[in-house]
């Protein structure tokens, strides 16, 4: 059964009524520009066809917000009864965060949620959930948010309710994304443009089978190391450091390696957007390959299983594309880009 149908059916089964509306928010794959969004960098994500569906309808007077997670067969009938964010990283924490931060009244409300994104695999299942709930709240409350406002609200939920000091890329990729286009996003000022993904190209996402959670501290540790590098360099952000300046700088480890990745990745992303514009898949693929090496060696967020998958894909594709880990790392997924006629 399709995820959209599961959401509708779950609403009907759980609440004994038909949903008034159904909304969707995709997941995303980041083609290049990893761990640079919280460094004011440049990123190049794409929305996926998979994502999160929310069926919604009015609740019974006095019942507040009732939510059913169809894929987990879990229901929370008192989501807003207790103060505070709840268990960081639970599905309830994301839903509660969106509802509590929403700029207008929403209750009483019923939601049924279903999706087809694997969790913990670097495809932004949490951001997809937040924005899907946000779109349901838009429909239910009549309060419309632009893409940037929606993205910033969802980012606040990650920070304040899930305990993850994430950047803004995932939320903007989902809120402002366009099917069949990459989003070339400047995470400093949130300026962006859509770049058509060439019809002659395709991408594959390969799951490593190694899942990870961002709240385990490694993600936040990398962000802190980048902040330490900024302090040593006397800059507000690593976006303010170009490759030539960095090569002449003296930093202690591991801050030096972390900063080297960020500075070089921002430049790789700029070049990748240009390669995508002109349909140069050889250059685009080489940049993906270099990105993975940097994430593996300098940022140290890859995993042996992921490295083995990337190496195999790079050998298969050759000069007609490239492959790298995608997402926060420590497991998760691999993305490969190549010519459509070379799919295997």
C-alpha positions as CSV (number, residue, x, y, z in Angstrom):
1,X,0.0,0.0,0.0
2,X,1.3,3.5,-0.9
3,X,2.3,5.7,2.0
4,X,-0.4,8.2,1.1
5,X,-3.0,5.5,1.3
6,X,-1.6,4.2,4.6
7,X,-2.0,7.7,6.0
8,X,-5.6,8.0,4.9
9,X,-6.5,4.4,6.1
10,X,-4.7,5.0,9.4
11,X,-6.8,8.1,10.0
12,X,-10.0,6.3,9.2
13,X,-9.1,3.3,11.4
14,X,-7.8,5.3,14.3
15,X,-10.3,8.1,14.5
16,X,-13.4,6.6,12.9
17,X,-13.8,9.4,10.2
18,X,-12.4,10.4,6.9
19,X,-9.5,12.8,6.8
20,X,-10.3,16.3,5.7
21,X,-7.0,16.7,3.9
22,X,-3.7,15.0,2.9
23,X,-0.3,16.7,2.6
24,X,3.2,15.6,1.6
25,X,6.8,16.6,2.2
26,X,9.6,14.8,0.4
27,X,12.9,13.6,1.8
28,X,16.1,14.9,0.2
29,X,19.4,13.6,-1.1
30,X,22.4,16.0,-0.9
31,X,24.4,15.7,-4.1
32,X,27.3,17.6,-2.7
33,X,28.0,20.1,0.1
34,X,28.2,18.0,3.2
35,X,28.6,19.4,6.7
36,X,28.8,22.9,5.4
37,X,25.3,24.2,6.0
38,X,26.1,25.1,9.6
39,X,29.3,26.8,8.3
40,X,27.3,29.2,6.1
41,X,28.4,27.2,3.1
42,X,27.0,26.2,-0.3
43,X,24.9,23.0,-0.8
44,X,23.3,21.2,-3.7
45,X,20.4,18.9,-2.5
46,X,17.5,17.4,-4.5
47,X,14.0,16.5,-3.2
48,X,13.0,12.8,-3.5
49,X,9.8,11.2,-4.6
50,X,9.7,9.4,-1.2
51,X,8.8,11.3,1.9
52,X,6.1,11.8,4.6
53,X,2.4,11.9,4.3
54,X,0.0,13.4,6.9
55,X,-3.7,12.9,6.8
56,X,-5.4,15.5,9.0
57,X,-8.9,16.4,10.3
58,X,-10.5,18.3,13.1
59,X,-10.5,16.7,16.5
60,X,-13.1,16.5,19.2
61,X,-13.6,19.6,21.3
62,X,-11.4,19.5,24.4
63,X,-9.2,16.7,23.1
64,X,-6.2,18.9,22.0
65,X,-4.0,17.2,19.4
66,X,-4.2,13.5,18.7
67,X,-1.5,11.9,16.5
68,X,-1.2,8.4,15.1
69,X,2.1,7.2,13.6
70,X,0.9,4.5,11.2
71,X,4.3,3.0,10.5
72,X,5.0,2.4,14.2
73,X,1.4,1.8,15.1
74,X,1.7,4.3,18.0
75,X,-0.8,6.9,19.1
76,X,-0.3,9.9,21.3
77,X,-3.6,11.4,22.5
78,X,-2.1,13.9,24.9
79,X,0.8,15.3,22.8
80,X,0.7,18.8,24.4
81,X,-0.5,17.8,27.8
82,X,3.0,17.9,29.4
83,X,5.4,20.9,29.3
84,X,8.8,20.5,27.7
85,X,10.1,18.8,24.6
86,X,9.6,15.2,25.6
87,X,12.1,12.5,24.6
88,X,14.7,14.1,22.3
89,X,14.7,12.4,18.9
90,X,11.3,10.6,19.3
91,X,8.7,11.1,16.6
92,X,6.6,12.8,19.2
93,X,9.3,15.4,19.8
94,X,9.2,16.6,16.2
95,X,5.4,16.7,16.0
96,X,5.1,18.4,19.3
97,X,7.8,21.0,18.3
98,X,6.0,22.0,15.1
99,X,2.7,22.3,16.9
100,X,4.0,24.3,19.9
101,X,6.0,26.7,17.7
102,X,3.3,27.2,15.1
103,X,2.3,30.8,14.9
104,X,-1.4,30.3,15.3
105,X,-3.9,28.0,17.1
106,X,-4.3,24.5,15.8
107,X,-6.2,22.4,18.3
108,X,-8.4,20.4,18.4
109,X,-6.7,18.4,15.6
110,X,-6.1,14.8,14.5
111,X,-3.1,13.7,12.5
112,X,-2.2,10.3,11.0
113,X,1.4,10.0,9.7
114,X,2.9,7.5,7.2
115,X,6.0,7.6,5.1
116,X,8.4,5.6,2.9
117,X,11.7,7.1,3.9
118,X,14.1,4.9,5.9
119,X,15.1,6.5,9.1
120,X,18.7,7.2,10.1
121,X,20.0,6.8,6.5
122,X,20.9,10.4,5.6
123,X,17.7,11.2,3.6
124,X,16.2,13.8,6.1
125,X,13.4,11.7,7.5
126,X,13.1,14.1,10.5
127,X,13.0,17.3,8.4
128,X,10.5,15.6,6.1
129,X,8.3,14.8,9.1
130,X,8.5,18.3,10.5
131,X,7.6,20.0,7.2
132,X,4.8,17.5,6.5
133,X,3.3,18.3,9.9
134,X,3.8,22.0,9.1
135,X,1.9,21.7,5.8
136,X,-0.9,19.9,7.6
137,X,-1.0,22.8,10.1
138,X,-1.1,25.3,7.3
139,X,-4.1,23.6,5.9
140,X,-5.8,23.2,9.2
141,X,-5.1,26.6,10.6
142,X,-5.2,28.7,7.4
143,X,-1.8,30.2,8.3
144,X,0.5,30.1,5.3
145,X,4.3,30.2,5.7
146,X,6.8,30.9,3.0
147,X,9.6,28.4,2.4
148,X,12.2,30.2,4.5
149,X,9.9,30.7,7.5
150,X,8.8,27.0,7.3
151,X,12.4,25.8,7.1
152,X,13.5,28.0,10.0
153,X,10.7,26.8,12.2
154,X,11.5,23.1,11.4
155,X,15.2,23.9,12.2
156,X,14.2,25.3,15.6
157,X,12.4,22.0,16.3
158,X,15.6,20.1,15.6
159,X,17.5,22.4,17.9
160,X,15.0,22.8,20.8
161,X,13.0,19.6,20.8
162,X,15.4,17.0,19.2
163,X,18.7,18.2,20.6
164,X,20.5,18.3,17.2
165,X,22.4,21.5,16.3
166,X,21.7,21.0,12.6
167,X,22.1,23.6,9.8
168,X,19.3,24.7,7.5
169,X,20.0,22.7,4.4
170,X,17.6,19.8,4.9
171,X,14.6,22.0,5.8
172,X,15.2,24.4,2.9
173,X,15.7,21.5,0.4
174,X,12.3,20.2,1.4
175,X,10.4,23.5,1.8
176,X,11.8,25.1,-1.4
177,X,12.7,22.1,-3.5
178,X,11.4,21.5,-7.0
179,X,10.9,18.1,-8.6
180,X,13.7,17.1,-11.0
181,X,15.8,20.0,-10.0
182,X,18.8,20.5,-7.6
183,X,18.6,23.4,-5.2
184,X,21.8,25.4,-5.2
185,X,21.5,27.0,-1.8
186,X,23.6,29.6,-0.1
187,X,23.2,28.8,3.6
188,X,24.5,32.2,4.7
189,X,21.6,34.3,3.2
190,X,19.3,31.4,2.1
191,X,19.4,32.7,-1.5
192,X,18.9,29.8,-3.9
193,X,18.2,28.9,-7.5
194,X,16.9,25.7,-9.1
195,X,19.1,23.8,-11.5
196,X,17.5,21.3,-13.8
197,X,18.9,17.8,-13.3
198,X,19.8,16.7,-16.9
199,X,17.5,14.1,-18.4
200,X,20.5,12.1,-19.6
201,X,21.7,11.8,-16.0
202,X,20.4,9.7,-13.2
203,X,21.2,9.1,-9.5
204,X,21.1,6.0,-7.3
205,X,20.8,5.9,-3.6
206,X,22.3,2.9,-2.0
207,X,21.6,2.1,1.7
208,X,24.6,0.9,3.6
209,X,22.5,-0.9,6.2
210,X,24.3,1.0,9.0
211,X,22.0,3.3,10.8
212,X,23.0,6.2,13.0
213,X,21.5,8.8,15.3
214,X,22.6,12.4,15.3
215,X,21.9,12.8,19.1
216,X,24.8,10.5,20.0
217,X,27.1,13.5,20.1
218,X,29.3,13.0,17.0
219,X,27.4,15.4,14.8
220,X,27.4,18.1,17.5
221,X,31.1,17.5,18.1
222,X,31.9,18.2,14.5
223,X,30.1,21.4,14.7
224,X,32.0,22.4,17.8
225,X,35.3,21.6,16.2
226,X,34.4,23.9,13.3
227,X,33.6,26.6,15.7
228,X,37.0,26.1,17.4
229,X,38.6,26.5,14.0
230,X,36.8,29.8,13.4
231,X,37.9,31.1,16.8
232,X,41.5,30.2,16.0
233,X,41.3,31.8,12.5
234,X,39.5,34.9,13.8
235,X,36.5,34.6,11.5
236,X,32.8,34.4,12.2
237,X,32.4,31.4,9.8
238,X,34.5,29.1,7.8
239,X,32.7,30.5,4.7
240,X,34.9,33.5,5.3
241,X,38.1,31.5,4.6
242,X,39.2,30.7,1.0
243,X,41.4,27.7,0.1
244,X,44.5,29.9,-0.3
245,X,44.0,31.5,3.2
246,X,43.5,28.2,4.8
247,X,46.6,26.6,3.3
248,X,48.7,29.4,5.0
249,X,46.9,29.0,8.4
250,X,48.2,27.0,11.3
251,X,45.6,25.1,13.3
252,X,45.7,22.3,15.8
253,X,44.2,19.0,15.1
254,X,41.4,17.9,14.7
255,X,40.2,21.5,14.0
256,X,42.6,21.8,11.0
257,X,41.2,18.7,9.3
258,X,37.6,19.6,10.0
259,X,38.2,23.1,8.6
260,X,40.1,21.8,5.6
261,X,37.1,19.7,4.6
262,X,34.6,22.6,5.0
263,X,36.7,25.1,3.1
264,X,37.4,22.7,0.2
265,X,33.8,21.3,0.2
266,X,32.3,24.8,-0.3
267,X,34.6,25.3,-3.3
268,X,33.7,21.8,-4.7
269,X,30.0,22.6,-4.4
270,X,30.4,25.9,-6.3
271,X,32.2,24.0,-9.1
272,X,29.6,21.2,-9.0
273,X,26.8,23.7,-9.6
274,X,28.7,25.0,-12.6
275,X,29.2,21.5,-13.9
276,X,25.6,20.7,-13.5
277,X,24.6,23.9,-15.4
278,X,26.7,22.9,-18.4
279,X,25.9,19.1,-18.2
280,X,29.5,18.1,-17.5
281,X,29.1,14.8,-15.8
282,X,32.8,13.9,-15.8
283,X,33.7,17.0,-13.7
284,X,30.6,16.6,-11.5
285,X,31.5,13.0,-10.8
286,X,35.1,13.8,-10.0
287,X,33.9,16.4,-7.5
288,X,31.6,13.8,-5.8
289,X,34.6,11.4,-5.5
290,X,36.8,14.1,-4.0
291,X,34.0,15.1,-1.5
292,X,33.8,11.5,-0.2
293,X,37.6,11.3,0.3
294,X,37.4,14.6,2.3
295,X,34.5,13.4,4.4
296,X,36.3,10.1,5.0
297,X,39.8,11.4,5.7
298,X,39.4,15.0,7.0
299,X,36.0,15.1,8.5
300,X,36.0,11.5,9.6
301,X,32.3,10.8,9.3
302,X,32.3,7.9,7.0
303,X,32.1,4.2,7.9
304,X,34.0,1.1,6.5
305,X,30.8,-0.3,5.0
306,X,30.0,3.0,3.3
307,X,33.6,3.3,2.0
308,X,33.4,-0.2,0.4
309,X,30.1,0.7,-1.3
310,X,31.5,4.0,-2.6
311,X,34.7,2.3,-3.9
312,X,32.7,-0.3,-5.8
313,X,30.3,2.3,-7.3
314,X,33.2,4.5,-8.3
315,X,34.9,1.6,-10.1
316,X,31.6,0.7,-11.9
317,X,30.9,4.2,-13.0
318,X,34.4,5.3,-14.0
319,X,34.8,8.7,-15.5
320,X,31.1,9.0,-16.4
321,X,30.0,10.1,-12.9
322,X,30.9,9.6,-9.3
323,X,29.8,8.4,-5.8
324,X,30.0,9.5,-2.2
325,X,28.4,9.2,1.2
326,X,25.5,11.5,1.7
327,X,24.0,12.8,4.8
328,X,25.6,13.4,8.2
329,X,27.6,10.2,8.0
330,X,28.5,7.4,10.5
331,X,26.5,5.1,8.2
332,X,23.5,5.9,6.2
333,X,23.3,6.2,2.4
334,X,25.5,6.6,-0.6
335,X,24.6,8.6,-3.7
336,X,25.9,7.8,-7.2
337,X,25.4,10.0,-10.2
338,X,26.0,8.8,-13.7
339,X,24.6,8.7,-17.3
340,X,21.2,7.1,-17.5
341,X,22.4,4.6,-20.2
342,X,25.1,3.4,-17.8
343,X,22.7,2.3,-15.0
344,X,23.5,-1.1,-13.7
